[in-house]
Amino acid sequence: MMGREEALKLLKEHLHDDRLVKHSLAVEAIMAGLAERFGEDRELWSLTGLLHDLDYEETSSNFQLHGVRSAELLEGKLPQEALEAIRAHNELTGYRSESRLALALQAADQVSGLITATALVMPGKKLREVKVSSLKKKFKQKDFARKIDRGKILQVEKLGLTLEDFFALSLESLQAIDSQLGL
């Protein structure tokens, strides 16, 4: 399995949009927090989060390939369970997975967007201003961050986490890297 330094190098070779790189770092942080919570392989879960959107720019004109192409690029660098989770995080690929890793990745991918959007409407636009109560309120507002798939966030309940606990874990994970995210 590749290490984080190699993964970051690969990420920066494939993603040139700083927002996508920051999103990848955010999902990595949440996945690391989830791995620790569930007693899973932190390195594997972190790398899966970091590299899940590796092909995003390449597949932007044919989004049905998003995730499939990432898995191809990562073949031999990550275990099959990670490649399966990466393929399945985009429902347009037709791949489905109910593995813990896949469900966690789908939830982390979506909640990172909700947390970032919530931070950006705070007076100082900082993660430190966001509270779990703010996330719960914004989650219920369907017109806020409309592209966020709330159903995928709720999948954490299949993993044994309450929505509130997931928000707390995710927010704490992102606040720990707020300087990297510029928030």
FIZAGU-643017 format. One record per residue: x, y, z of N, C-alpha, C, O in turn; residue number from 0. Coordinates in steps of 0.1 Angstrom, whole numbers, plus 5000, padded with zeros to 4 digits. Example, Ala and Ser with C-alpha at 12.3 -4.5 7.8 and 13.67 -1.06 7.14 Angstrom:
2
ZAVO   n.px   n.py   n.pz   ca.px   ca.py   ca.pz   c.px   c.py   c.pz   o.px   o.py   o.pz   zake
ZAVO   5132   4943   5078    5123    4955    5078   5132   4967   5078   5142   4967   5085      0
ZAVO   5128   4978   5071    5137    4989    5071   5129   5000   5079   5134   5011   5080      1
***
This chain:
183
ZAVO   n.px   n.py   n.pz   ca.px   ca.py   ca.pz   c.px   c.py   c.pz   o.px   o.py   o.pz   zake
ZAVO   5008   4988   5000    5000    5000    5000   5009   5012   5000   5019   5013   5007      0
ZAVO   5005   5022   4992    5013    5034    4991   5012   5042   5004   5003   5040   5012      1
ZAVO   5022   5051   5007    5022    5059    5018   5016   5073   5015   5013   5076   5004      2
ZAVO   5014   5081   5026    5008    5094    5024   5015   5103   5015   5009   5110   5007      3
ZAVO   5028   5103   5016    5036    5113    5008   5034   5110   4993   5032   5119   4985      4
ZAVO   5035   5097   4990    5033    5093    4976   5018   5096   4971   5016   5101   4960      5
ZAVO   5009   5094   4981    4995    5097    4978   4993   5112   4975   4986   5116   4966      6
ZAVO   4999   5121   4983    4998    5135    4982   5004   5140   4968   4999   5148   4961      7
ZAVO   5015   5134   4965    5022    5137    4952   5013   5133   4940   5011   5141   4931      8
ZAVO   5007   5122   4941    4997    5117    4931   4985   5126   4930   4980   5130   4919      9
ZAVO   4980   5130   4942    4968    5139    4942   4971   5152   4935   4963   5157   4928     10
ZAVO   4983   5158   4938    4986    5171    4932   4990   5170   4918   4989   5180   4911     11
ZAVO   4993   5158   4913    4995    5156    4899   4982   5156   4891   4981   5160   4879     12
ZAVO   4972   5151   4898    4959    5149    4891   4949   5160   4894   4940   5163   4886     13
ZAVO   4950   5167   4905    4940    5177    4909   4948   5191   4910   4957   5192   4917     14
ZAVO   4943   5200   4902    4950    5213    4901   4941   5224   4908   4946   5235   4910     15
ZAVO   4929   5221   4910    4919    5230    4917   4922   5229   4932   4920   5219   4938     16
ZAVO   4926   5240   4938    4929    5240    4952   4917   5236   4960   4919   5230   4971     17
ZAVO   4905   5239   4956    4893    5235    4964   4891   5220   4964   4887   5215   4974     18
ZAVO   4895   5214   4953    4894    5199    4953   4904   5193   4962   4902   5182   4968     19
ZAVO   4916   5198   4962    4927    5193    4971   4922   5195   4985   4924   5186   4993     20
ZAVO   4917   5206   4989    4912    5209    5002   4901   5199   5006   4900   5194   5017     21
ZAVO   4892   5197   4997    4881    5188    4999   4887   5174   5002   4882   5167   5011     22
ZAVO   4897   5170   4994    4903    5157    4996   4910   5156   5010   4909   5145   5017     23
ZAVO   4916   5167   5014    4922    5167    5028   4912   5166   5039   4914   5160   5049     24
ZAVO   4900   5173   5036    4889    5172    5046   4884   5158   5047   4882   5153   5059     25
ZAVO   4881   5152   5036    4876    5138    5037   4886   5128   5043   4882   5120   5051     26
ZAVO   4899   5131   5040    4909    5123    5047   4909   5124   5062   4909   5114   5069     27
ZAVO   4907   5136   5067    4907    5139    5081   4895   5132   5088   4896   5126   5098     28
ZAVO   4883   5133   5081    4871    5127    5087   4873   5111   5087   4869   5105   5096     29
ZAVO   4878   5106   5076    4880    5091    5075   4890   5087   5086   4888   5076   5091     30
ZAVO   4900   5095   5089    4909    5091    5099   4902   5091   5113   4904   5081   5121     31
ZAVO   4893   5100   5115    4886    5101    5128   4876   5089   5129   4875   5083   5139     32
ZAVO   4870   5085   5118    4861    5074    5118   4869   5061   5120   4864   5052   5127     33
ZAVO   4880   5060   5114    4888    5048    5116   4892   5046   5131   4891   5035   5136     34
ZAVO   4896   5057   5137    4899    5056    5151   4887   5052   5159   4888   5044   5169     35
ZAVO   4876   5058   5156    4863    5055    5164   4860   5040   5163   4856   5034   5173     36
ZAVO   4861   5035   5151    4857    5021    5148   4868   5011   5150   4865   4999   5148     37
ZAVO   4880   5015   5153    4891    5006    5155   4895   4999   5142   4900   4988   5141     38
ZAVO   4894   5007   5131    4898    5003    5117   4912   5008   5114   4919   5015   5122     39
ZAVO   4917   5003   5103    4931    5007    5098   4931   5022   5094   4925   5026   5084     40
ZAVO   4937   5030   5103    4937    5045    5101   4943   5049   5088   4938   5057   5080     41
ZAVO   4954   5042   5084    4962    5046    5072   4953   5043   5060   4952   5051   5051     42
ZAVO   4947   5031   5060    4939    5027    5048   4927   5036   5047   4924   5041   5036     43
ZAVO   4920   5039   5057    4908    5047    5057   4912   5062   5053   4905   5068   5045     44
ZAVO   4923   5067   5058    4927    5080    5055   4931   5081   5040   4927   5091   5033     45
ZAVO   4938   5072   5035    4942    5072    5021   4930   5071   5012   4930   5077   5001     46
ZAVO   4921   5063   5016    4908    5061    5008   4901   5075   5007   4897   5079   4996     47
ZAVO   4901   5082   5018    4895    5095    5018   4903   5105   5010   4897   5113   5002     48
ZAVO   4916   5105   5011    4924    5114    5004   4923   5113   4989   4924   5123   4982     49
ZAVO   4923   5101   4985    4924    5098    4970   4910   5095   4963   4910   5092   4951     50
ZAVO   4899   5096   4970    4886    5092    4964   4882   5100   4952   4875   5096   4943     51
ZAVO   4887   5113   4951    4884    5122    4940   4895   5124   4930   4896   5134   4923     52
ZAVO   4905   5115   4930    4917    5116    4922   4914   5119   4908   4921   5127   4902     53
ZAVO   4904   5114   4902    4900    5115    4888   4890   5126   4885   4886   5128   4874     54
ZAVO   4887   5134   4895    4876    5144    4894   4877   5153   4882   4868   5155   4874     55
ZAVO   4889   5159   4880    4891    5168    4869   4891   5161   4856   4885   5166   4846     56
ZAVO   4897   5149   4856    4897    5141    4843   4884   5136   4839   4881   5135   4827     57
ZAVO   4875   5133   4848    4862    5127    4844   4851   5137   4845   4839   5134   4844     58
ZAVO   4854   5150   4846    4843    5160    4848   4834   5161   4836   4822   5165   4837     59
ZAVO   4838   5157   4824    4829    5157    4812   4822   5144   4811   4812   5143   4802     60
ZAVO   4825   5134   4818    4818    5121    4818   4818   5116   4832   4826   5107   4836     61
ZAVO   4809   5121   4840    4809    5119    4854   4806   5104   4858   4808   5100   4870     62
ZAVO   4800   5096   4849    4798    5082    4852   4811   5074   4854   4811   5064   4860     63
ZAVO   4822   5080   4849    4835    5074    4851   4842   5078   4864   4852   5072   4868     64
ZAVO   4836   5088   4871    4842    5093    4883   4842   5082   4894   4831   5077   4898     65
ZAVO   4853   5079   4899    4855    5068    4909   4861   5056   4902   4869   5049   4907     66
ZAVO   4855   5053   4890    4860    5041    4883   4875   5044   4878   4884   5036   4880     67
ZAVO   4876   5056   4873    4890    5060    4868   4900   5061   4880   4911   5057   4878     68
ZAVO   4895   5066   4891    4904    5067    4903   4908   5053   4907   4920   5051   4910     69
ZAVO   4899   5044   4907    4903    5030    4911   4913   5024   4901   4922   5017   4905     70
ZAVO   4911   5027   4888    4921    5023    4878   4935   5029   4881   4945   5021   4881     71
ZAVO   4935   5041   4884    4948    5048    4887   4955   5043   4899   4967   5043   4901     72
ZAVO   4947   5038   4909    4952    5033    4922   4953   5018   4923   4958   5013   4933     73
ZAVO   4950   5011   4912    4952    4997    4912   4967   4993   4915   4976   4998   4910     74
ZAVO   4968   4984   4925    4981    4980    4929   4987   4989   4940   4998   4986   4946     75
ZAVO   4981   5001   4942    4986    5010    4952   4978   5010   4965   4983   5013   4976     76
ZAVO   4965   5006   4964    4956    5005    4975   4949   4991   4974   4948   4985   4964     77
ZAVO   4945   4986   4986    4938    4973    4986   4925   4974   4979   4919   4984   4977     78
ZAVO   4920   4962   4975    4907    4961    4967   4896   4968   4975   4887   4974   4969     79
ZAVO   4895   4966   4988    4884    4972    4996   4884   4987   4994   4873   4993   4994     80
ZAVO   4895   4993   4993    4896    5008    4991   4891   5011   4977   4884   5021   4975     81
ZAVO   4896   5004   4967    4892    5006    4954   4877   5004   4952   4870   5012   4945     82
ZAVO   4871   4994   4959    4857    4992    4958   4849   5004   4964   4839   5009   4959     83
ZAVO   4854   5009   4976    4848    5021    4982   4848   5033   4973   4839   5041   4972     84
ZAVO   4860   5035   4967    4862    5047    4958   4852   5046   4946   4846   5055   4942     85
ZAVO   4851   5034   4940    4842    5032    4929   4827   5035   4933   4820   5041   4926     86
ZAVO   4824   5030   4945    4810    5031    4949   4806   5044   4955   4794   5047   4957     87
ZAVO   4815   5053   4957    4812    5066    4963   4804   5075   4953   4797   5084   4958     88
ZAVO   4805   5072   4941    4797    5079    4930   4786   5069   4925   4790   5060   4918     89
ZAVO   4774   5071   4929    4763    5062    4925   4761   5061   4910   4756   5051   4905     90
ZAVO   4766   5071   4902    4765    5071    4887   4773   5060   4881   4771   5056   4869     91
ZAVO   4783   5054   4888    4792    5044    4883   4784   5031   4882   4788   5022   4874     92
ZAVO   4773   5029   4889    4766    5016    4890   4772   5007   4900   4766   4996   4902     93
ZAVO   4783   5010   4906    4789    5002    4916   4782   5005   4929   4779   5016   4933     94
ZAVO   4780   4994   4937    4774    4995    4950   4782   4988   4960   4788   4977   4957     95
ZAVO   4783   4993   4972    4790    4986    4983   4784   4990   4996   4781   5002   4999     96
ZAVO   4782   4980   5005    4777    4983    5018   4788   4980   5029   4785   4979   5040     97
ZAVO   4800   4980   5024    4811    4977    5033   4812   4989   5043   4808   5000   5039     98
ZAVO   4818   4987   5054    4820    4998    5064   4828   5010   5058   4825   5021   5059     99
ZAVO   4838   5006   5051    4847    5016    5044   4839   5024   5034   4840   5036   5033    100
ZAVO   4831   5017   5026    4824    5024    5015   4813   5033   5021   4812   5045   5017    101
ZAVO   4806   5029   5031    4796    5037    5037   4802   5049   5044   4797   5060   5043    102
ZAVO   4813   5047   5051    4820    5058    5058   4825   5068   5047   4824   5080   5050    103
ZAVO   4830   5063   5036    4835    5073    5026   4824   5081   5020   4826   5093   5019    104
ZAVO   4813   5075   5017    4802    5082    5012   4797   5093   5022   4794   5104   5018    105
ZAVO   4796   5089   5034    4791    5099    5044   4801   5110   5046   4798   5122   5047    106
ZAVO   4814   5106   5047    4825    5116    5049   4826   5126   5038   4827   5138   5040    107
ZAVO   4824   5121   5026    4825    5129    5014   4814   5140   5014   4817   5152   5012    108
ZAVO   4802   5136   5018    4791    5146    5019   4791   5155   5031   4788   5167   5029    109
ZAVO   4795   5150   5042    4795    5158    5054   4806   5169   5053   4804   5180   5059    110
ZAVO   4817   5166   5047    4827    5176    5045   4822   5188   5038   4825   5200   5042    111
ZAVO   4813   5186   5028    4807    5197    5021   4798   5205   5030   4797   5218   5029    112
ZAVO   4790   5198   5038    4780    5205    5047   4788   5214   5057   4784   5225   5060    113
ZAVO   4798   5208   5062    4806    5215    5073   4813   5228   5066   4813   5239   5072    114
ZAVO   4819   5226   5055    4825    5237    5048   4815   5248   5044   4818   5260   5047    115
ZAVO   4804   5244   5039    4794    5254    5036   4789   5261   5048   4786   5273   5047    116
ZAVO   4787   5254   5059    4783    5260    5071   4794   5270   5076   4790   5281   5081    117
ZAVO   4806   5267   5076    4817    5276    5080   4817   5288   5071   4820   5299   5077    118
ZAVO   4814   5287   5059    4815    5299    5050   4804   5309   5052   4804   5320   5047    119
ZAVO   4793   5305   5059    4782    5314    5062   4784   5320   5076   4776   5328   5080    120
ZAVO   4794   5316   5083    4797    5322    5097   4803   5335   5095   4809   5338   5085    121
ZAVO   4801   5344   5105    4807    5358    5104   4821   5358   5100   4825   5366   5091    122
ZAVO   4830   5350   5106    4844    5350    5103   4848   5340   5093   4860   5339   5090    123
ZAVO   4839   5332   5088    4841    5321    5078   4852   5311   5083   4861   5308   5076    124
ZAVO   4850   5308   5096    4860    5299    5102   4853   5286   5108   4842   5287   5113    125
ZAVO   4860   5275   5107    4855    5262    5113   4853   5263   5128   4844   5257   5133    126
ZAVO   4861   5271   5134    4860    5273    5149   4847   5278   5153   4843   5277   5165    127
ZAVO   4840   5285   5144    4827    5292    5147   4816   5282   5146   4805   5284   5151    128
ZAVO   4818   5271   5139    4807    5261    5137   4805   5252   5149   4815   5248   5156    129
ZAVO   4793   5250   5152    4789    5241    5163   4781   5229   5157   4775   5230   5147    130
ZAVO   4780   5219   5165    4772    5207    5161   4757   5212   5159   4750   5207   5150    131
ZAVO   4752   5221   5168    4739    5225    5166   4737   5233   5153   4726   5232   5147    132
ZAVO   4747   5240   5149    4746    5247    5136   4745   5237   5124   4737   5239   5115    133
ZAVO   4752   5226   5125    4752    5216    5115   4739   5209   5115   4733   5206   5104    134
ZAVO   4733   5206   5126    4720    5199    5127   4709   5208   5120   4701   5204   5113    135
ZAVO   4710   5221   5123    4701    5231    5117   4702   5232   5102   4692   5231   5095    136
ZAVO   4715   5233   5097    4717    5234    5083   4714   5221   5076   4709   5221   5064    137
ZAVO   4716   5210   5082    4712    5197    5076   4698   5196   5073   4694   5190   5063    138
ZAVO   4689   5201   5082    4675    5201    5080   4670   5211   5069   4659   5209   5064    139
ZAVO   4678   5221   5067    4674    5231    5057   4678   5226   5043   4689   5227   5038    140
ZAVO   4668   5220   5036    4670    5214    5023   4675   5224   5012   4682   5220   5002    141
ZAVO   4672   5237   5014    4677    5247    5005   4691   5252   5007   4697   5260   5000    142
ZAVO   4697   5247   5018    4711    5250    5021   4720   5239   5016   4717   5228   5018    143
ZAVO   4730   5243   5009    4740    5233    5003   4732   5222   4996   4733   5210   5000    144
ZAVO   4724   5226   4986    4715    5217    4979   4721   5204   4974   4715   5194   4973    145
ZAVO   4734   5205   4970    4741    5194    4963   4745   5183   4973   4749   5172   4969    146
ZAVO   4744   5186   4986    4748    5177    4996   4737   5166   4997   4726   5169   4998    147
ZAVO   4742   5153   4996    4732    5142    4996   4731   5138   5011   4739   5131   5017    148
ZAVO   4720   5143   5017    4718    5140    5031   4716   5126   5034   4719   5121   5045    149
ZAVO   4710   5118   5025    4708    5104    5026   4722   5097   5028   4722   5087   5036    150
ZAVO   4732   5101   5021    4745    5095    5023   4751   5098   5037   4758   5090   5042    151
ZAVO   4748   5110   5041    4753    5113    5055   4746   5104   5065   4753   5100   5075    152
ZAVO   4733   5102   5063    4726    5094    5073   4731   5079   5073   4727   5072   5082    153
ZAVO   4738   5075   5063    4744    5061    5063   4752   5058   5075   4755   5047   5078    154
ZAVO   4757   5068   5082    4765    5066    5094   4757   5058   5104   4763   5052   5113    155
ZAVO   4744   5060   5104    4736    5052    5113   4737   5037   5111   4736   5029   5121    156
ZAVO   4740   5033   5099    4742    5019    5096   4756   5014   5102   4758   5002   5105    157
ZAVO   4764   5024   5105    4777    5021    5111   4777   5021   5126   4787   5018   5133    158
ZAVO   4765   5025   5131    4764    5026    5146   4766   5039   5152   4767   5041   5164    159
ZAVO   4767   5050   5144    4769    5063    5149   4756   5071   5148   4748   5070   5138    160
ZAVO   4753   5079   5158    4742    5089    5156   4746   5100   5147   4758   5103   5146    161
ZAVO   4737   5107   5141    4740    5118    5133   4747   5129   5141   4757   5135   5136    162
ZAVO   4743   5131   5153    4750    5141    5161   4764   5137   5164   4773   5146   5164    163
ZAVO   4766   5125   5168    4780    5120    5170   4789   5121   5158   4801   5125   5158    164
ZAVO   4783   5118   5146    4790    5120    5133   4794   5134   5131   4805   5137   5127    165
ZAVO   4784   5143   5133    4787    5157    5131   4799   5162   5140   4808   5169   5136    166
ZAVO   4798   5157   5153    4808    5161    5163   4822   5156   5158   4832   5163   5159    167
ZAVO   4823   5143   5155    4835    5137    5151   4841   5144   5138   4853   5147   5137    168
ZAVO   4832   5147   5128    4836    5153    5116   4841   5167   5118   4851   5171   5112    169
ZAVO   4833   5175   5126    4837    5188    5128   4850   5189   5136   4859   5197   5132    170
ZAVO   4852   5181   5146    4865    5180    5153   4877   5177   5144   4887   5182   5145    171
ZAVO   4874   5167   5135    4885    5163    5125   4889   5175   5116   4901   5177   5113    172
ZAVO   4879   5183   5112    4882    5194    5103   4888   5206   5110   4897   5212   5105    173
ZAVO   4884   5208   5122    4889    5219    5130   4904   5216   5133   4912   5225   5135    174
ZAVO   4908   5203   5134    4922    5200    5137   4931   5203   5125   4943   5205   5127    175
ZAVO   4925   5205   5113    4934    5208    5101   4929   5221   5095   4931   5224   5083    176
ZAVO   4922   5230   5103    4916    5242    5097   4926   5251   5090   4923   5257   5080    177
ZAVO   4939   5251   5094    4949    5260    5087   4951   5254   5073   4953   5262   5063    178
ZAVO   4952   5241   5071    4954    5235    5058   4942   5238   5049   4943   5239   5037    179
ZAVO   4930   5239   5055    4918    5241    5047   4915   5256   5045   4906   5259   5036    180
ZAVO   4922   5264   5051    4920    5279    5050   4907   5283   5056   4902   5294   5052    181
ZAVO   4902   5276   5066    4890    5279    5073   4892   5279   5088   4883   5282   5095    182
***
